Amino acid sequence: MKKMLKIPKFKNENEEREFWSKISLADYFEASDFEKISFPNLKPTSESISIRLPKFMLHRLKEKANEINVPYQSLIKSFIKAGLML
C-alpha cells in the first residue's frame, strides 16, 4: 500500500468534486491492495448466444410476438424457460 488517503468532510458537492478532480487514486493504491470479492445475491447477467433457426420458424416467432405485443427475443426466452420447467 502506498500512502493513506484521508478524505475530508465536504460542505457541498462542488467541494467534493473539486477534491476528487485534483487527486490520482494511483498515488494511494496498488493492484495488490485490492481483494477479490463476490456478490452472490445479484441478479444473473445475460449472455449472448447464436442459434440457427429455419426462416419459417423465425417468421412465425415474430408474428406470434407481434400478436401478443412482446419482443420476439423475449418470447423465445419465455418458451425456453417454460421448456426447462418440466
N, C-alpha and C positions, 0 to 999 in steps of 0.2 A: 504494500500500500504506500502511496506517496504521501503527501501532506493531508492533514484533516481539512475537510470542507466545513466551514462554520457558516450556517445560514442565518442571517439576521431576521428579526421581526420586521415585517413590511407594513407601512402605513396604508398603502393602496397598491393596486395592480400595476400602475405605471412605475412605481419604485421597484417592485419585484421584477418587472420586465427589464428594467434597466440593469439590475443586478445580474440576471441570467445572461443578458446580452454581452456583458463585459468579461465573463469568465469562460474558461475552457474546462470541461469536465475531465479532459485528458490529463490535466495538471494534478488531478486528485485521485484518479482511479486507473488501475491497470486491469487487463483482462483476467489476471489471476485472482483479483479481488472478488469476482462475481461467483455466485454459487448457482448450480443448476437446480431449478425447482419445477414442479408440475402443478397444474390447476385441474384436478380430476373432476370438478363439478361444472366445467364449461360445456357448452353445447358442442356436439361433434361438428367438425367442419365438413364441408362438401368437397368432393374430389371429382374432377372432370374425367370422364371416360369416353371412349369412342365405341359406338356399336353400329353395326351394319344391319339395316332393315330393308326388306323389299319396299320398293317405291309405293306400291298399293297400300302397304301396312302403314307407312308414314303418313300418306294422304288421309287414310281412314282415321288415324290417331288425331290428326289436325282437325278433321271435320268434327269428330266427337268432342274434342276440347272446345271447339268453337260453339258447338251446341250447348255445352254446359258453362260456357264463358270462363274457362281457365286456360292458362298457358299449356301448350301441349307437352312441354317437358315436365311440368308439374303433374299432369295426368299420367305420364309414363311412370314417374316416381310413385304415384299412388297405386298404380297397378302392380308394380314390383313389390311394394310394401305389403299389399294385400296378398300377393302370392307367397310371401315369406311368412305370413302369419298362419300357415296351415298347421 
